Amino acid sequence: MADQTRAEGIAVITGAASGMGEASARLMGETGWDLLLCDVNAERLASAATAMGQANADQLAGDISAADFGERLVAALKGRKIGALIHCAGLSPTMASAERIMEVNLAATMRLTATVLPHMSEGACAVLFASSAAHQIGDRMDDTIGAVVTPEAVASLVPLCQDNSGTAYSIAKRGVYLWTRYIAHEFGAKGCRTASISPGIIATPMGLQEMEQQAVMKVLVEKSALPRPAKAEEVGAVAAFLCSPQASFITGTDILVDGGSLARNPFA
């Protein structure tokens, strides 16, 4: 039987101004968590906080890849422990160059986990967002990607992307998938957990933009066991569950939330 006591502390949500981050924050707030909401855009973050009934929640606007983001995050904690981290912030393939996608989606994620771990309470969970794209590329590059265990080494993966932002996205998210497993023992030594979520195609502004520009995504949806994009709340609910006492023995693993798009992958 899982310990039914929720981890002490505040829930930190990145990418909280929209999409899956906003949905995760809304659900965490509804279950009674105190929130520290993070996003790159201060105005959108404040608007989202108000819309979800969390206008008084702590907010931190900034680029997660900035050198001072970790320091600013620790200051925003005001001495409080972290009971949950849901890290949704990131860039999709059409939003930036391959190098920038690797830096934001993987290197910044590595730095973030290193920043939060000393401040996490016993029983806390860090949920990192990978992607179904991480599963689509399979394990053929895992030895190379998995050997990258510092943010500084992420740049060594950029040549593998061949200046293709879509490839960079898949490699970076495979890196998040592998990083979650790599750090599980370090988190476990402090009585904490970590897990990743690999969403499929989601009906968020970012997801719909990608569908418009990448025809293959429409085919994936059409060929899925559940042939529709997911709602952001359907993914946020998984993140909230992972941070709950009911998930107290789940760590070092990934949960694929893709509506069965890879169950019979037409591109396998």
C-alpha positions in Angstrom: 0.0 0.0 0.0 1.4 3.4 -1.0 2.1 6.0 1.6 -0.9 8.4 1.3 1.0 11.4 2.6 1.7 13.9 -0.1 5.3 15.2 -0.4 5.9 18.4 1.5 6.5 21.6 -0.4 5.6 23.6 -3.4 4.9 22.4 -7.0 7.1 24.0 -9.6 5.6 24.0 -13.1 7.6 25.1 -16.2 5.9 26.1 -19.4 2.9 27.0 -17.2 1.5 29.7 -19.4 -0.1 27.4 -22.0 -0.7 23.9 -23.3 0.3 21.0 -21.2 2.1 23.1 -18.7 -1.0 25.2 -18.0 -3.2 22.1 -17.8 -0.7 20.5 -15.3 -0.6 23.6 -13.2 -4.4 23.9 -13.2 -4.8 20.3 -12.1 -2.1 20.6 -9.4 -3.7 23.7 -8.1 -7.2 22.1 -8.0 -5.7 19.3 -5.8 -4.4 21.8 -3.2 -0.8 22.3 -4.2 0.9 25.7 -3.7 2.4 26.6 -7.1 5.5 28.3 -8.4 4.6 28.9 -12.1 7.4 29.4 -14.6 7.3 30.5 -18.2 9.4 32.6 -20.6 6.6 35.2 -21.1 5.7 37.2 -18.0 2.5 38.7 -19.4 1.1 35.3 -20.6 2.1 33.7 -17.4 0.2 36.3 -15.3 -2.9 35.9 -17.6 -2.8 32.1 -17.3 -2.4 32.2 -13.5 -5.5 34.4 -13.3 -7.5 32.2 -15.7 -6.8 29.1 -13.6 -7.7 30.9 -10.4 -4.1 31.1 -9.2 -3.5 34.8 -9.5 -1.7 34.9 -6.2 0.6 32.0 -7.0 4.3 32.7 -7.2 5.5 33.3 -10.7 8.9 33.3 -12.3 9.3 34.6 -15.9 12.5 33.7 -17.7 14.3 31.5 -20.2 15.0 28.1 -18.7 18.2 28.0 -20.7 19.6 31.2 -19.3 22.7 31.0 -17.1 21.0 32.6 -14.1 17.6 30.7 -14.3 18.6 28.1 -11.7 19.7 30.9 -9.3 16.5 32.8 -9.8 14.4 29.6 -9.3 16.1 28.9 -6.0 15.5 32.5 -4.9 11.8 32.2 -5.9 11.4 29.2 -3.6 12.0 31.5 -0.6 13.4 28.6 1.4 10.5 26.3 0.7 11.0 22.6 -0.3 9.9 21.3 -3.7 7.3 18.6 -3.4 6.8 18.3 -7.2 8.4 19.5 -10.4 6.6 19.2 -13.7 8.9 20.4 -16.4 6.9 21.1 -19.6 8.9 24.0 -21.1 10.6 23.4 -24.4 10.8 24.1 -28.1 9.0 22.2 -30.9 10.8 21.3 -34.2 9.6 24.4 -36.1 10.4 26.9 -33.4 14.2 27.1 -33.5 17.4 25.8 -35.0 18.8 22.4 -34.2 21.4 23.8 -31.9 18.9 25.9 -29.9 16.5 22.9 -29.6 19.3 20.8 -28.1 20.2 23.5 -25.7 16.7 24.2 -24.4 15.2 20.7 -24.5 18.1 18.7 -23.2 20.9 20.8 -21.7 18.5 23.1 -19.8 16.6 20.0 -18.5 19.8 18.6 -17.1 20.7 21.8 -15.4 17.2 22.1 -14.0 17.2 18.7 -12.3 20.6 19.4 -10.8 19.2 22.7 -9.4 16.0 21.3 -7.9 17.3 18.0 -6.4 19.0 19.6 -3.3 15.7 21.4 -2.6 13.3 18.5 -3.0 11.5 16.9 0.0 11.3 13.2 0.7 8.7 11.6 -1.5 8.9 14.4 -4.1 8.8 13.6 -7.8 10.3 15.4 -10.9 8.3 14.8 -14.0 10.2 15.6 -17.2 8.5 15.9 -20.6 10.0 13.7 -23.3 8.0 12.9 -26.5 6.7 10.1 -28.6 9.3 11.3 -31.0 11.9 9.8 -28.6 10.3 6.4 -29.1 10.0 6.8 -32.9 13.8 7.0 -33.3 14.2 3.8 -31.2 17.4 2.8 -29.4 19.9 2.9 -32.2 21.7 5.9 -30.9 21.3 5.2 -27.2 24.9 4.5 -26.5 25.9 7.9 -27.9 23.0 9.9 -26.5 23.2 8.1 -23.1 26.9 8.9 -22.8 26.1 12.6 -22.5 25.6 13.1 -18.8 26.5 16.8 -18.4 24.8 19.9 -20.0 28.2 20.9 -21.4 28.4 17.7 -23.4 25.1 18.2 -25.1 26.8 20.2 -27.9 28.5 17.0 -28.9 25.2 15.7 -30.1 24.5 18.6 -32.5 26.4 17.1 -35.4 24.1 14.1 -35.3 21.2 16.4 -36.1 22.6 17.4 -39.5 21.1 20.9 -39.1 17.6 19.3 -39.1 15.5 20.7 -36.3 13.1 17.8 -36.4 16.0 15.3 -35.9 17.3 17.6 -33.1 14.0 17.4 -31.4 13.8 13.6 -31.5 17.4 13.3 -30.2 16.9 15.8 -27.5 13.7 14.2 -26.3 15.4 10.7 -26.4 18.1 12.4 -24.3 15.4 13.4 -21.7 14.0 9.9 -21.8 17.5 8.4 -21.0 18.4 11.2 -18.5 15.3 10.4 -16.5 16.5 6.8 -16.1 20.1 7.9 -15.4 19.3 10.2 -12.5 16.8 7.9 -10.8 19.3 6.5 -8.4 20.6 9.9 -7.4 17.0 11.0 -6.8 16.3 7.8 -5.0 19.2 8.3 -2.6 17.3 11.4 -1.4 13.9 9.6 -1.1 12.7 11.3 -4.4 11.4 10.0 -7.7 11.7 11.0 -11.3 9.7 10.0 -14.4 9.2 11.2 -17.9 6.1 11.5 -20.0 6.2 11.0 -23.8 3.1 12.8 -25.2 1.9 12.1 -28.7 0.2 14.8 -30.7 -1.6 17.2 -28.5 -4.3 19.8 -29.4 -2.4 22.7 -28.1 -1.4 25.8 -30.1 2.1 24.4 -30.4 0.9 20.9 -31.4 -1.6 22.2 -33.9 1.2 24.4 -35.4 3.4 21.4 -35.9 0.5 19.4 -37.5 0.0 22.2 -40.0 3.7 22.2 -41.0 4.4 18.5 -40.8 2.1 16.2 -42.8 3.5 13.1 -41.2 1.9 14.1 -37.9 -1.6 14.0 -39.5 -0.9 10.5 -40.7 0.2 9.4 -37.2 -3.1 10.7 -35.8 -5.1 9.0 -38.5 -3.3 5.7 -37.9 -3.6 5.8 -34.1 -5.6 3.4 -32.0 -7.4 6.5 -30.8 -7.4 8.6 -34.0 -7.4 12.1 -32.5 -5.0 14.5 -30.9 -5.0 14.4 -27.1 -6.3 17.2 -24.9 -3.7 18.9 -22.8 -5.6 17.9 -19.7 -5.2 14.2 -20.6 -1.5 14.6 -20.4 -1.6 16.9 -17.4 -3.6 14.3 -15.5 -0.7 11.8 -15.9 1.8 14.4 -14.6 -0.4 15.1 -11.6 -0.8 11.4 -10.9 3.0 10.8 -11.0 3.4 13.5 -8.3 0.8 11.9 -6.1 1.3 9.3 -3.3 -0.5 6.8 -5.5 2.6 6.8 -7.8 5.1 6.3 -4.9 6.8 3.3 -6.4 7.1 4.7 -10.0 10.6 6.1 -10.8 13.2 5.9 -13.5 10.7 5.2 -16.2 8.7 6.8 -19.1 5.0 6.8 -19.7 3.9 7.0 -23.3 0.7 9.1 -23.7 0.1 8.9 -27.4 -3.3 7.4 -28.0 -1.7 4.3 -29.5 0.0 6.2 -32.3 3.0 3.9 -32.0 1.0 0.7 -31.4 1.1 0.0 -35.1 3.6 2.6 -36.2 3.1 3.2 -40.0 6.7 4.4 -40.2 8.3 1.5 -38.2 
